[in-house]
Amino acid sequence: MDVLGVGFDRLDLSAAESRILERFDRGERTFVITANPEFVMLARRDAEVAAIARDADIVVADGTGVVVGSRVLGDGLSRVAGRLLVDRLVPQLASRGASVFLLGAGMGVAERAAEAMRRRAPELRVAGAYAGSADEESAARVSAAAPDVVFVAYGMPKQERWIARHRADLPTVKLAIGVGGVFDQLAGVQRVPPGWVHRIGLEWLWRLANEPSRWRRQRVLPLFAALVFRKRLFGR
């Protein structure tokens, strides 16, 4: 489904998990984007980000705004939160003997996130964890570790740019996902919102209350809403 120029797959959380694992089991390389309204708005003004979204294998709606916008446009999507998707995938990947590399976030955060993943799935093989910048050094470290899966936590759109730029040079990586703040939540750096907050679609407000600096990113939300309604009314 097209939401203001970005194509989203019509998948809920369970279907996204199944699609990713099916591709993994077939040996297909998969680049997953969990896109929110800020990503959509950036893709409208940044041709490189728009091209990355088109080339990704799976794009899911990680944001209440995208879900609501899709319903206004007449074809509702389901929300696939990156945090919940990673939580679903980790034990499944562990049972398949897959090795994972955790890239990004603050110093020491990826290592603590890896420990949290191991507590959930003790058999999980962690090929490495590295904070580092989105540069050639980070790509070299991932390449040397030769993981099956890389979770990239540089934030949007750095993580998507990094994956698009380097995935061809990482032949062992069958699954690459930009995970935003998931490492921070796993490591306890950020508080995980209560389940009821997620169920009513106010996780964005929860994060804003706990990270006031996010208001700069969320300034695009009123424009996103206005463009959705314009498309609904005028078809453009």
Secondary structure, DSSP 8 states (H G I E B T S, - for coil): -EETTEE-----HHHHHHHHHHHHHTT--EEEEEE-HHHHHHHHH-HHHHHHHHH-SEEEE-SHHHHHHHHHTTS---B--HHHHHHHHHHHHHHTT-EEEEEESSTTHHHHHHHHHHHH-TT-EEEEEE---SSHHHHHHHHHH--SEEEEES-TTHHHHHHHHHGGG-TT--EEEE-TTHHHHHTTSS----HHHHHTT-HHHHHHHH-GGGGGGGGGHHHHHHHHHHHHHH--
